[in-house]
Amino acid sequence: MSRPGTPTRTIPVRAGAFAMSGDIQRPATLTVADLRERWEQHESDVTFDCATNGPQRHTFAGPLLREVVGDAGPAFDPRRRKDRSRFLLAVSGGDGHHTVLSWAEIDADFGNSPVLLATRLDGRELDAVGSQLVVPSDRCGARYISAISSIWIGAGRVLTGGRG
């Protein structure tokens, strides 16, 4: 049993799909084809240092993470910056890798990072293997999550005075 506010692993219904859940109005299961057909595709040439394979150079294409999650209706007041800035996104991959981003990193009023949910890698469609999280501003490739299996969106919990 998971604690409230803790990301839970959701197994998608279809290969190459991922579940989007959490504090959102419209939870969904999305495929690479959904990402390609429903949102504008952005292209990014990236270079990152991979601990196992050294420097990697690739061209990714896909929708912006903030647009996809924004359409799911995150449970914050979009007019209130401080409300938006407390939200987190936990991304899990089919290979067991996980990462966390803050909404502020991807929000146009804050970090404005063009994080992608890639549908294409170096011209190859990713339908068979699933979407990939791409963080173009990262020098290290640790937050590049392959075969996304779930994205959880929710408010971060702040601990004060050693009490939870």
Secondary structure as a PSIPRED ss2 file (coil, helix, strand):
# PSIPRED VFORMAT (PSIPRED V4.0)

   1 M C   1.000  0.000  0.000
   2 S C   1.000  0.000  0.000
   3 R C   1.000  0.000  0.000
   4 P C   1.000  0.000  0.000
   5 G C   1.000  0.000  0.000
   6 T C   1.000  0.000  0.000
   7 P C   1.000  0.000  0.000
   8 T C   1.000  0.000  0.000
   9 R C   1.000  0.000  0.000
  10 T C   1.000  0.000  0.000
  11 I C   1.000  0.000  0.000
  12 P C   1.000  0.000  0.000
  13 V C   1.000  0.000  0.000
  14 R C   1.000  0.000  0.000
  15 A C   1.000  0.000  0.000
  16 G C   1.000  0.000  0.000
  17 A E   0.000  0.000  1.000
  18 F E   0.000  0.000  1.000
  19 A E   0.000  0.000  1.000
  20 M E   0.000  0.000  1.000
  21 S E   0.000  0.000  1.000
  22 G E   0.000  0.000  1.000
  23 D C   1.000  0.000  0.000
  24 I E   0.000  0.000  1.000
  25 Q C   1.000  0.000  0.000
  26 R C   1.000  0.000  0.000
  27 P C   1.000  0.000  0.000
  28 A E   0.000  0.000  1.000
  29 T E   0.000  0.000  1.000
  30 L E   0.000  0.000  1.000
  31 T E   0.000  0.000  1.000
  32 V H   0.000  1.000  0.000
  33 A H   0.000  1.000  0.000
  34 D H   0.000  1.000  0.000
  35 L H   0.000  1.000  0.000
  36 R H   0.000  1.000  0.000
  37 E H   0.000  1.000  0.000
  38 R H   0.000  1.000  0.000
  39 W C   1.000  0.000  0.000
  40 E C   1.000  0.000  0.000
  41 Q C   1.000  0.000  0.000
  42 H E   0.000  0.000  1.000
  43 E E   0.000  0.000  1.000
  44 S E   0.000  0.000  1.000
  45 D E   0.000  0.000  1.000
  46 V E   0.000  0.000  1.000
  47 T E   0.000  0.000  1.000
  48 F E   0.000  0.000  1.000
  49 D E   0.000  0.000  1.000
  50 C E   0.000  0.000  1.000
  51 A C   1.000  0.000  0.000
  52 T C   1.000  0.000  0.000
  53 N C   1.000  0.000  0.000
  54 G E   0.000  0.000  1.000
  55 P E   0.000  0.000  1.000
  56 Q E   0.000  0.000  1.000
  57 R E   0.000  0.000  1.000
  58 H E   0.000  0.000  1.000
  59 T E   0.000  0.000  1.000
  60 F E   0.000  0.000  1.000
  61 A E   0.000  0.000  1.000
  62 G E   0.000  0.000  1.000
  63 P C   1.000  0.000  0.000
  64 L E   0.000  0.000  1.000
  65 L H   0.000  1.000  0.000
  66 R H   0.000  1.000  0.000
  67 E H   0.000  1.000  0.000
  68 V H   0.000  1.000  0.000
  69 V H   0.000  1.000  0.000
  70 G H   0.000  1.000  0.000
  71 D H   0.000  1.000  0.000
  72 A C   1.000  0.000  0.000
  73 G C   1.000  0.000  0.000
  74 P E   0.000  0.000  1.000
  75 A C   1.000  0.000  0.000
  76 F C   1.000  0.000  0.000
  77 D C   1.000  0.000  0.000
  78 P C   1.000  0.000  0.000
  79 R C   1.000  0.000  0.000
  80 R C   1.000  0.000  0.000
  81 R H   0.000  1.000  0.000
  82 K H   0.000  1.000  0.000
  83 D H   0.000  1.000  0.000
  84 R H   0.000  1.000  0.000
  85 S C   1.000  0.000  0.000
  86 R C   1.000  0.000  0.000
  87 F E   0.000  0.000  1.000
  88 L E   0.000  0.000  1.000
  89 L E   0.000  0.000  1.000
  90 A E   0.000  0.000  1.000
  91 V E   0.000  0.000  1.000
  92 S E   0.000  0.000  1.000
  93 G E   0.000  0.000  1.000
  94 G C   1.000  0.000  0.000
  95 D C   1.000  0.000  0.000
  96 G C   1.000  0.000  0.000
  97 H C   1.000  0.000  0.000
  98 H E   0.000  0.000  1.000
  99 T E   0.000  0.000  1.000
 100 V E   0.000  0.000  1.000
 101 L E   0.000  0.000  1.000
 102 S E   0.000  0.000  1.000
 103 W H   0.000  1.000  0.000
 104 A H   0.000  1.000  0.000
 105 E H   0.000  1.000  0.000
 106 I H   0.000  1.000  0.000
 107 D C   1.000  0.000  0.000
 108 A C   1.000  0.000  0.000
 109 D C   1.000  0.000  0.000
 110 F C   1.000  0.000  0.000
 111 G C   1.000  0.000  0.000
 112 N C   1.000  0.000  0.000
 113 S C   1.000  0.000  0.000
 114 P C   1.000  0.000  0.000
 115 V C   1.000  0.000  0.000
 116 L E   0.000  0.000  1.000
 117 L E   0.000  0.000  1.000
 118 A E   0.000  0.000  1.000
 119 T C   1.000  0.000  0.000
 120 R E   0.000  0.000  1.000
 121 L E   0.000  0.000  1.000
 122 D C   1.000  0.000  0.000
 123 G C   1.000  0.000  0.000
 124 R E   0.000  0.000  1.000
 125 E E   0.000  0.000  1.000
 126 L C   1.000  0.000  0.000
 127 D C   1.000  0.000  0.000
 128 A C   1.000  0.000  0.000
 129 V C   1.000  0.000  0.000
 130 G C   1.000  0.000  0.000
 131 S C   1.000  0.000  0.000
 132 Q E   0.000  0.000  1.000
 133 L E   0.000  0.000  1.000
 134 V E   0.000  0.000  1.000
 135 V C   1.000  0.000  0.000
 136 P C   1.000  0.000  0.000
 137 S C   1.000  0.000  0.000
 138 D C   1.000  0.000  0.000
 139 R C   1.000  0.000  0.000
 140 C E   0.000  0.000  1.000
 141 G H   0.000  1.000  0.000
 142 A H   0.000  1.000  0.000
 143 R H   0.000  1.000  0.000
 144 Y C   1.000  0.000  0.000
 145 I C   1.000  0.000  0.000
 146 S C   1.000  0.000  0.000
 147 A C   1.000  0.000  0.000
 148 I E   0.000  0.000  1.000
 149 S E   0.000  0.000  1.000
 150 S E   0.000  0.000  1.000
 151 I E   0.000  0.000  1.000
 152 W E   0.000  0.000  1.000
 153 I E   0.000  0.000  1.000
 154 G E   0.000  0.000  1.000
 155 A E   0.000  0.000  1.000
 156 G C   1.000  0.000  0.000
 157 R C   1.000  0.000  0.000
 158 V C   1.000  0.000  0.000
 159 L C   1.000  0.000  0.000
 160 T E   0.000  0.000  1.000
 161 G C   1.000  0.000  0.000
 162 G C   1.000  0.000  0.000
 163 R E   0.000  0.000  1.000
 164 G C   1.000  0.000  0.000
